[in-house]
Amino acid sequence: MAGLLICAFGAHAADSLSCRVHGQQIKGIFKAPVVSEFVWSAAHGTDDASGPIKTSIGQIYQGAGTGPTTVLTLDGKALQLPASLAGSIRFGRSIDYGGKVALAYLVERGEDTSASPSEVVLVLGQRGAVLETDLLPGTAPSPGDHCVLVQ
């Protein structure tokens, strides 16, 4: 019985959004996904901040939120993300599957430190619909069932 529980837990871990993105299990209309990297906060590094990300669903960029938070926008319209993902976005990557876009990025949330930001993974559909999200808090002692996508 214990073996079944361990096996079931292992199967569930592989199903996390971050692990499905890492394992290239998200499907869209493109034969091969288009991957690009972005830097939106150059405060902690030497890279210059990059501009908007051009994707099959539109142009994704950042906007000013309340306080120190960054708002994701699609073609200038703010996306409705869960409050738990709010913070200052640093850098990450986008994976455009054609009709769906995954974003994996580091964000400094209120409960994080600049040395230990959180990793957010989300999938956007047409018109900016948030299809799925995954969060690895910066305060987490280990990744658990989250596959780290941004280093």
Biotite code that builds the C-alpha atoms (Angstrom):
import biotite.structure as struc

atoms = struc.array([
    struc.Atom([0.000, 0.000, 0.000], chain_id="A", res_id=1, res_name="MET", atom_name="CA", element="C"),
    struc.Atom([2.823, 2.413, 0.855], chain_id="A", res_id=2, res_name="ALA", atom_name="CA", element="C"),
    struc.Atom([4.364, 1.691, -2.551], chain_id="A", res_id=3, res_name="GLY", atom_name="CA", element="C"),
    struc.Atom([1.134, 2.744, -4.251], chain_id="A", res_id=4, res_name="LEU", atom_name="CA", element="C"),
    struc.Atom([1.058, 6.006, -2.318], chain_id="A", res_id=5, res_name="LEU", atom_name="CA", element="C"),
    struc.Atom([4.663, 6.782, -3.230], chain_id="A", res_id=6, res_name="ILE", atom_name="CA", element="C"),
    struc.Atom([3.985, 5.939, -6.875], chain_id="A", res_id=7, res_name="CYS", atom_name="CA", element="C"),
    struc.Atom([0.836, 8.085, -6.936], chain_id="A", res_id=8, res_name="ALA", atom_name="CA", element="C"),
    struc.Atom([2.685, 11.007, -5.343], chain_id="A", res_id=9, res_name="PHE", atom_name="CA", element="C"),
    struc.Atom([5.498, 10.670, -7.895], chain_id="A", res_id=10, res_name="GLY", atom_name="CA", element="C"),
    struc.Atom([3.008, 10.741, -10.759], chain_id="A", res_id=11, res_name="ALA", atom_name="CA", element="C"),
    struc.Atom([1.370, 13.849, -9.307], chain_id="A", res_id=12, res_name="HIS", atom_name="CA", element="C"),
    struc.Atom([4.755, 15.612, -9.008], chain_id="A", res_id=13, res_name="ALA", atom_name="CA", element="C"),
    struc.Atom([5.394, 15.089, -12.713], chain_id="A", res_id=14, res_name="ALA", atom_name="CA", element="C"),
    struc.Atom([2.050, 16.750, -13.472], chain_id="A", res_id=15, res_name="ASP", atom_name="CA", element="C"),
    struc.Atom([2.916, 20.165, -11.995], chain_id="A", res_id=16, res_name="SER", atom_name="CA", element="C"),
    struc.Atom([2.716, 22.979, -14.541], chain_id="A", res_id=17, res_name="LEU", atom_name="CA", element="C"),
    struc.Atom([6.407, 23.806, -14.208], chain_id="A", res_id=18, res_name="SER", atom_name="CA", element="C"),
    struc.Atom([7.358, 20.171, -14.862], chain_id="A", res_id=19, res_name="CYS", atom_name="CA", element="C"),
    struc.Atom([4.994, 19.941, -17.852], chain_id="A", res_id=20, res_name="ARG", atom_name="CA", element="C"),
    struc.Atom([6.567, 23.099, -19.324], chain_id="A", res_id=21, res_name="VAL", atom_name="CA", element="C"),
    struc.Atom([10.047, 21.710, -18.621], chain_id="A", res_id=22, res_name="HIS", atom_name="CA", element="C"),
    struc.Atom([9.078, 18.389, -20.220], chain_id="A", res_id=23, res_name="GLY", atom_name="CA", element="C"),
    struc.Atom([7.624, 20.159, -23.286], chain_id="A", res_id=24, res_name="GLN", atom_name="CA", element="C"),
    struc.Atom([4.167, 18.702, -22.643], chain_id="A", res_id=25, res_name="GLN", atom_name="CA", element="C"),
    struc.Atom([2.210, 21.898, -23.364], chain_id="A", res_id=26, res_name="ILE", atom_name="CA", element="C"),
    struc.Atom([0.738, 21.860, -26.861], chain_id="A", res_id=27, res_name="LYS", atom_name="CA", element="C"),
    struc.Atom([-0.234, 24.654, -29.221], chain_id="A", res_id=28, res_name="GLY", atom_name="CA", element="C"),
    struc.Atom([-0.465, 25.099, -32.968], chain_id="A", res_id=29, res_name="ILE", atom_name="CA", element="C"),
    struc.Atom([3.288, 25.532, -33.570], chain_id="A", res_id=30, res_name="PHE", atom_name="CA", element="C"),
    struc.Atom([5.311, 22.417, -34.364], chain_id="A", res_id=31, res_name="LYS", atom_name="CA", element="C"),
    struc.Atom([8.184, 23.726, -32.240], chain_id="A", res_id=32, res_name="ALA", atom_name="CA", element="C"),
    struc.Atom([7.739, 26.302, -29.466], chain_id="A", res_id=33, res_name="PRO", atom_name="CA", element="C"),
    struc.Atom([9.465, 29.669, -29.790], chain_id="A", res_id=34, res_name="VAL", atom_name="CA", element="C"),
    struc.Atom([11.522, 30.449, -26.675], chain_id="A", res_id=35, res_name="VAL", atom_name="CA", element="C"),
    struc.Atom([12.737, 33.924, -25.795], chain_id="A", res_id=36, res_name="SER", atom_name="CA", element="C"),
    struc.Atom([14.259, 35.423, -22.682], chain_id="A", res_id=37, res_name="GLU", atom_name="CA", element="C"),
    struc.Atom([13.450, 38.792, -21.150], chain_id="A", res_id=38, res_name="PHE", atom_name="CA", element="C"),
    struc.Atom([14.866, 41.133, -18.515], chain_id="A", res_id=39, res_name="VAL", atom_name="CA", element="C"),
    struc.Atom([12.443, 43.655, -17.086], chain_id="A", res_id=40, res_name="TRP", atom_name="CA", element="C"),
    struc.Atom([14.319, 44.736, -13.969], chain_id="A", res_id=41, res_name="SER", atom_name="CA", element="C"),
    struc.Atom([17.999, 45.446, -14.391], chain_id="A", res_id=42, res_name="ALA", atom_name="CA", element="C"),
    struc.Atom([18.305, 46.680, -10.802], chain_id="A", res_id=43, res_name="ALA", atom_name="CA", element="C"),
    struc.Atom([20.164, 43.569, -9.599], chain_id="A", res_id=44, res_name="HIS", atom_name="CA", element="C"),
    struc.Atom([22.354, 42.878, -12.610], chain_id="A", res_id=45, res_name="GLY", atom_name="CA", element="C"),
    struc.Atom([24.208, 44.337, -15.517], chain_id="A", res_id=46, res_name="THR", atom_name="CA", element="C"),
    struc.Atom([21.757, 43.462, -18.291], chain_id="A", res_id=47, res_name="ASP", atom_name="CA", element="C"),
    struc.Atom([19.702, 46.224, -19.849], chain_id="A", res_id=48, res_name="ASP", atom_name="CA", element="C"),
    struc.Atom([15.953, 45.890, -19.479], chain_id="A", res_id=49, res_name="ALA", atom_name="CA", element="C"),
    struc.Atom([14.355, 44.425, -22.601], chain_id="A", res_id=50, res_name="SER", atom_name="CA", element="C"),
    struc.Atom([11.071, 45.528, -24.106], chain_id="A", res_id=51, res_name="GLY", atom_name="CA", element="C"),
    struc.Atom([7.800, 43.746, -24.798], chain_id="A", res_id=52, res_name="PRO", atom_name="CA", element="C"),
    struc.Atom([7.624, 40.092, -25.797], chain_id="A", res_id=53, res_name="ILE", atom_name="CA", element="C"),
    struc.Atom([5.987, 39.545, -29.191], chain_id="A", res_id=54, res_name="LYS", atom_name="CA", element="C"),
    struc.Atom([3.935, 36.330, -29.146], chain_id="A", res_id=55, res_name="THR", atom_name="CA", element="C"),
    struc.Atom([1.228, 34.578, -31.130], chain_id="A", res_id=56, res_name="SER", atom_name="CA", element="C"),
    struc.Atom([-1.413, 35.880, -28.687], chain_id="A", res_id=57, res_name="ILE", atom_name="CA", element="C"),
    struc.Atom([-0.161, 39.491, -28.671], chain_id="A", res_id=58, res_name="GLY", atom_name="CA", element="C"),
    struc.Atom([2.492, 41.659, -27.094], chain_id="A", res_id=59, res_name="GLN", atom_name="CA", element="C"),
    struc.Atom([3.231, 40.855, -23.426], chain_id="A", res_id=60, res_name="ILE", atom_name="CA", element="C"),
    struc.Atom([4.838, 43.510, -21.282], chain_id="A", res_id=61, res_name="TYR", atom_name="CA", element="C"),
    struc.Atom([4.889, 44.978, -17.822], chain_id="A", res_id=62, res_name="GLN", atom_name="CA", element="C"),
    struc.Atom([2.931, 47.871, -16.429], chain_id="A", res_id=63, res_name="GLY", atom_name="CA", element="C"),
    struc.Atom([2.950, 49.736, -13.146], chain_id="A", res_id=64, res_name="ALA", atom_name="CA", element="C"),
    struc.Atom([0.919, 48.141, -10.377], chain_id="A", res_id=65, res_name="GLY", atom_name="CA", element="C"),
    struc.Atom([0.071, 49.384, -6.939], chain_id="A", res_id=66, res_name="THR", atom_name="CA", element="C"),
    struc.Atom([3.181, 49.918, -4.833], chain_id="A", res_id=67, res_name="GLY", atom_name="CA", element="C"),
    struc.Atom([6.258, 47.976, -5.940], chain_id="A", res_id=68, res_name="PRO", atom_name="CA", element="C"),
    struc.Atom([4.328, 45.414, -7.986], chain_id="A", res_id=69, res_name="THR", atom_name="CA", element="C"),
    struc.Atom([4.509, 44.836, -11.705], chain_id="A", res_id=70, res_name="THR", atom_name="CA", element="C"),
    struc.Atom([1.392, 44.140, -13.746], chain_id="A", res_id=71, res_name="VAL", atom_name="CA", element="C"),
    struc.Atom([1.557, 41.895, -16.788], chain_id="A", res_id=72, res_name="LEU", atom_name="CA", element="C"),
    struc.Atom([-0.163, 43.344, -19.828], chain_id="A", res_id=73, res_name="THR", atom_name="CA", element="C"),
    struc.Atom([-1.267, 41.872, -23.135], chain_id="A", res_id=74, res_name="LEU", atom_name="CA", element="C"),
    struc.Atom([-1.495, 44.478, -25.886], chain_id="A", res_id=75, res_name="ASP", atom_name="CA", element="C"),
    struc.Atom([-1.630, 47.164, -23.188], chain_id="A", res_id=76, res_name="GLY", atom_name="CA", element="C"),
    struc.Atom([-4.477, 45.579, -21.189], chain_id="A", res_id=77, res_name="LYS", atom_name="CA", element="C"),
    struc.Atom([-3.713, 44.382, -17.641], chain_id="A", res_id=78, res_name="ALA", atom_name="CA", element="C"),
    struc.Atom([-4.001, 40.624, -17.117], chain_id="A", res_id=79, res_name="LEU", atom_name="CA", element="C"),
    struc.Atom([-5.979, 39.286, -14.160], chain_id="A", res_id=80, res_name="GLN", atom_name="CA", element="C"),
    struc.Atom([-3.422, 37.281, -12.192], chain_id="A", res_id=81, res_name="LEU", atom_name="CA", element="C"),
    struc.Atom([-3.922, 35.759, -8.745], chain_id="A", res_id=82, res_name="PRO", atom_name="CA", element="C"),
    struc.Atom([-2.858, 38.143, -5.940], chain_id="A", res_id=83, res_name="ALA", atom_name="CA", element="C"),
    struc.Atom([-0.328, 35.548, -4.703], chain_id="A", res_id=84, res_name="SER", atom_name="CA", element="C"),
    struc.Atom([1.755, 36.196, -7.853], chain_id="A", res_id=85, res_name="LEU", atom_name="CA", element="C"),
    struc.Atom([2.017, 39.970, -7.368], chain_id="A", res_id=86, res_name="ALA", atom_name="CA", element="C"),
    struc.Atom([5.478, 41.483, -7.056], chain_id="A", res_id=87, res_name="GLY", atom_name="CA", element="C"),
    struc.Atom([8.312, 43.065, -8.981], chain_id="A", res_id=88, res_name="SER", atom_name="CA", element="C"),
    struc.Atom([9.170, 40.944, -12.042], chain_id="A", res_id=89, res_name="ILE", atom_name="CA", element="C"),
    struc.Atom([12.887, 40.610, -12.693], chain_id="A", res_id=90, res_name="ARG", atom_name="CA", element="C"),
    struc.Atom([13.572, 38.326, -15.647], chain_id="A", res_id=91, res_name="PHE", atom_name="CA", element="C"),
    struc.Atom([12.517, 35.064, -17.219], chain_id="A", res_id=92, res_name="GLY", atom_name="CA", element="C"),
    struc.Atom([11.549, 33.360, -20.427], chain_id="A", res_id=93, res_name="ARG", atom_name="CA", element="C"),
    struc.Atom([8.516, 32.983, -22.609], chain_id="A", res_id=94, res_name="SER", atom_name="CA", element="C"),
    struc.Atom([7.615, 29.838, -24.505], chain_id="A", res_id=95, res_name="ILE", atom_name="CA", element="C"),
    struc.Atom([5.186, 30.485, -27.352], chain_id="A", res_id=96, res_name="ASP", atom_name="CA", element="C"),
    struc.Atom([3.339, 27.337, -28.410], chain_id="A", res_id=97, res_name="TYR", atom_name="CA", element="C"),
    struc.Atom([1.079, 29.099, -30.879], chain_id="A", res_id=98, res_name="GLY", atom_name="CA", element="C"),
    struc.Atom([-2.226, 30.146, -29.319], chain_id="A", res_id=99, res_name="GLY", atom_name="CA", element="C"),
    struc.Atom([-0.784, 29.528, -25.825], chain_id="A", res_id=100, res_name="LYS", atom_name="CA", element="C"),
    struc.Atom([2.176, 31.175, -24.138], chain_id="A", res_id=101, res_name="VAL", atom_name="CA", element="C"),
    struc.Atom([3.967, 29.995, -21.006], chain_id="A", res_id=102, res_name="ALA", atom_name="CA", element="C"),
    struc.Atom([5.877, 32.528, -18.939], chain_id="A", res_id=103, res_name="LEU", atom_name="CA", element="C"),
    struc.Atom([8.416, 31.489, -16.326], chain_id="A", res_id=104, res_name="ALA", atom_name="CA", element="C"),
    struc.Atom([9.963, 34.341, -14.377], chain_id="A", res_id=105, res_name="TYR", atom_name="CA", element="C"),
    struc.Atom([11.472, 35.426, -11.094], chain_id="A", res_id=106, res_name="LEU", atom_name="CA", element="C"),
    struc.Atom([9.401, 37.849, -9.052], chain_id="A", res_id=107, res_name="VAL", atom_name="CA", element="C"),
    struc.Atom([10.141, 39.546, -5.768], chain_id="A", res_id=108, res_name="GLU", atom_name="CA", element="C"),
    struc.Atom([6.928, 39.370, -3.747], chain_id="A", res_id=109, res_name="ARG", atom_name="CA", element="C"),
    struc.Atom([6.300, 41.055, -0.408], chain_id="A", res_id=110, res_name="GLY", atom_name="CA", element="C"),
    struc.Atom([7.278, 37.939, 1.536], chain_id="A", res_id=111, res_name="GLU", atom_name="CA", element="C"),
    struc.Atom([10.468, 37.329, -0.500], chain_id="A", res_id=112, res_name="ASP", atom_name="CA", element="C"),
    struc.Atom([13.917, 38.849, -0.218], chain_id="A", res_id=113, res_name="THR", atom_name="CA", element="C"),
    struc.Atom([15.943, 40.198, -3.108], chain_id="A", res_id=114, res_name="SER", atom_name="CA", element="C"),
    struc.Atom([18.340, 37.276, -2.611], chain_id="A", res_id=115, res_name="ALA", atom_name="CA", element="C"),
    struc.Atom([15.493, 34.709, -2.750], chain_id="A", res_id=116, res_name="SER", atom_name="CA", element="C"),
    struc.Atom([12.793, 35.679, -5.264], chain_id="A", res_id=117, res_name="PRO", atom_name="CA", element="C"),
    struc.Atom([9.869, 33.416, -6.142], chain_id="A", res_id=118, res_name="SER", atom_name="CA", element="C"),
    struc.Atom([9.497, 31.620, -9.465], chain_id="A", res_id=119, res_name="GLU", atom_name="CA", element="C"),
    struc.Atom([6.174, 31.988, -11.252], chain_id="A", res_id=120, res_name="VAL", atom_name="CA", element="C"),
    struc.Atom([5.079, 29.801, -14.150], chain_id="A", res_id=121, res_name="VAL", atom_name="CA", element="C"),
    struc.Atom([1.851, 30.584, -15.946], chain_id="A", res_id=122, res_name="LEU", atom_name="CA", element="C"),
    struc.Atom([0.133, 29.715, -19.201], chain_id="A", res_id=123, res_name="VAL", atom_name="CA", element="C"),
    struc.Atom([-1.876, 32.322, -21.087], chain_id="A", res_id=124, res_name="LEU", atom_name="CA", element="C"),
    struc.Atom([-4.440, 31.567, -23.756], chain_id="A", res_id=125, res_name="GLY", atom_name="CA", element="C"),
    struc.Atom([-6.141, 33.738, -26.339], chain_id="A", res_id=126, res_name="GLN", atom_name="CA", element="C"),
    struc.Atom([-7.108, 37.260, -25.186], chain_id="A", res_id=127, res_name="ARG", atom_name="CA", element="C"),
    struc.Atom([-4.882, 36.832, -22.112], chain_id="A", res_id=128, res_name="GLY", atom_name="CA", element="C"),
    struc.Atom([-6.938, 34.198, -20.326], chain_id="A", res_id=129, res_name="ALA", atom_name="CA", element="C"),
    struc.Atom([-4.857, 32.776, -17.468], chain_id="A", res_id=130, res_name="VAL", atom_name="CA", element="C"),
    struc.Atom([-5.156, 29.018, -18.009], chain_id="A", res_id=131, res_name="LEU", atom_name="CA", element="C"),
    struc.Atom([-2.834, 27.750, -15.245], chain_id="A", res_id=132, res_name="GLU", atom_name="CA", element="C"),
    struc.Atom([-0.351, 29.050, -12.690], chain_id="A", res_id=133, res_name="THR", atom_name="CA", element="C"),
    struc.Atom([2.395, 27.549, -10.573], chain_id="A", res_id=134, res_name="ASP", atom_name="CA", element="C"),
    struc.Atom([4.429, 29.242, -7.830], chain_id="A", res_id=135, res_name="LEU", atom_name="CA", element="C"),
    struc.Atom([7.653, 28.309, -6.079], chain_id="A", res_id=136, res_name="LEU", atom_name="CA", element="C"),
    struc.Atom([7.902, 30.737, -3.147], chain_id="A", res_id=137, res_name="PRO", atom_name="CA", element="C"),
    struc.Atom([11.325, 32.247, -2.496], chain_id="A", res_id=138, res_name="GLY", atom_name="CA", element="C"),
    struc.Atom([10.932, 31.125, 1.104], chain_id="A", res_id=139, res_name="THR", atom_name="CA", element="C"),
    struc.Atom([10.457, 27.440, 0.160], chain_id="A", res_id=140, res_name="ALA", atom_name="CA", element="C"),
    struc.Atom([13.192, 25.219, 1.669], chain_id="A", res_id=141, res_name="PRO", atom_name="CA", element="C"),
    struc.Atom([13.212, 23.021, -1.478], chain_id="A", res_id=142, res_name="SER", atom_name="CA", element="C"),
    struc.Atom([11.499, 22.961, -4.888], chain_id="A", res_id=143, res_name="PRO", atom_name="CA", element="C"),
    struc.Atom([9.316, 19.961, -3.956], chain_id="A", res_id=144, res_name="GLY", atom_name="CA", element="C"),
    struc.Atom([7.234, 19.034, -7.028], chain_id="A", res_id=145, res_name="ASP", atom_name="CA", element="C"),
    struc.Atom([8.166, 22.266, -8.829], chain_id="A", res_id=146, res_name="HIS", atom_name="CA", element="C"),
    struc.Atom([10.667, 22.052, -11.713], chain_id="A", res_id=147, res_name="CYS", atom_name="CA", element="C"),
    struc.Atom([12.892, 25.136, -11.633], chain_id="A", res_id=148, res_name="VAL", atom_name="CA", element="C"),
    struc.Atom([12.850, 26.811, -15.060], chain_id="A", res_id=149, res_name="LEU", atom_name="CA", element="C"),
    struc.Atom([14.679, 30.107, -14.442], chain_id="A", res_id=150, res_name="VAL", atom_name="CA", element="C"),
    struc.Atom([18.175, 30.231, -12.938], chain_id="A", res_id=151, res_name="GLN", atom_name="CA", element="C"),
])
